[in-house]
């Protein structure tokens, strides 16, 4: 009989399963892959071997070999991708803007308006539909289901960089990096108002809002949500709005959007979090018309995944990618810049 303590550690929107197992005092020596196959649901030998090779299976916080035999009181941590939940993803010939590609992974520029994976109301036209069409040999999950290679997500109306795994090895290795918070993710956002202080850190427990389950809220009670950390830096203050840079430590649903709503600076034109109305300035006259025209330039929340950095699973080299602001974001930003410049000229 064993008394292992198996904790599921949730991170990055539950794309991965994370386990912590403390081996029983009376456990006899046993290969770690055999030990884990008996205790983890969906843990195939191939999946575990990929996890061991990519250092996503560790004992006493150290990487091990597949031949390692567990010992009493060993602490085993495991980070593996969840098996796919979508069993019937229709391939669709949707163009992909590929920034980088090799045998293990690809980095894409996701356009605003594209849903990442099929769900209620969005069964077609998603990134997964495109990936299944263009890459028939993506990693497979349980029972040979199509594994579309997702290692993280960004919202439908957020633009920018995403990394996609093309092999089980790459997916498992990248999952470990997301779990360790070692992947660098930088976003640009246009927010209402001027944050104070100009540079800072927003923290709190993110969970579903009580009045609207589609919206995330920030709580002080850990029982109500998951811990989230966003570092931000004001790049340009434009009196009514500000261009900010955001770096994520955690990957929670709507993290940046909920965090800036929480501190009173919702993202520009973010309908879900109150940014699609005039938050700073008088809501009348020529200024109201100006804002309405700015909304038309970027009919979505002003959020862009600008840069992405990670260790390549196979070469172990650090890869860094960066994209400029998309046309709609840049157009709205330029409009605000001209407004402030003209007002300063007339003063």
C-alpha angles and dihedrals in degrees: 000000000000135000101199114161108224114192123186107219109201119211140153098019095309096290087134137045115226122193135185116194127183109202118234119256091241098048115132120221111284134164108265095233091055091046093052095043088061093050109034123070114232091010104140122184091249092051093048093047090052088049093051092047092050092047092245089126112063137173118211087351093301129109115249140193125254089250092059114126116213121240132204113286094011111154109223122193122190131188114184134158114258114248111260117275095198109082100178115040111168114223112237129186096237116154117245125209098223115195096178136000139177136151094288107039149351133218117215138188104231112208121225113265096036115119112220099218136010116270140147108320093009110067096137137044096033130139090252091055088055095045094051089052097048099036114040094170100059116140115290128226134202115336091005095292115167110267106203095200100245115164097165141000140224126197123271094252096039115097130208150054127005130168118220124196117226097185137042089241093055093045093052094045092049090047089059091051092052090048091050091047088233095127111097115225122177124184133187118216135179107217134184115259130357115295117233116240095033091223124030151116128270118205138171144115111288119211140145115293115249095229098041120026092197091064127072120224133194119242137183091215116085090208090068101054152344123289112257133184127193123178115201139187126192108233099178130006112207100180096246098035137017136211107227137183117223128196119192126218092176133030108225128158110275089351099156093039094050094043095053092044087053093056093045099260108102118187116270111269093359099149095187094055102037099265096119093082134060105283098165123037133023113308096226145070125017092339091060090051090048093053093046089053090048089053089055091055092058109024093186140050110302098242127130130179094224105173138020128187131179144144113270107244095227108026093037088220121139111249121199126188131182135182131193120240112285118251097261094049092046092048093054092045092050091050091055092045091054092048092055093043092051093047091051090049091052094047 
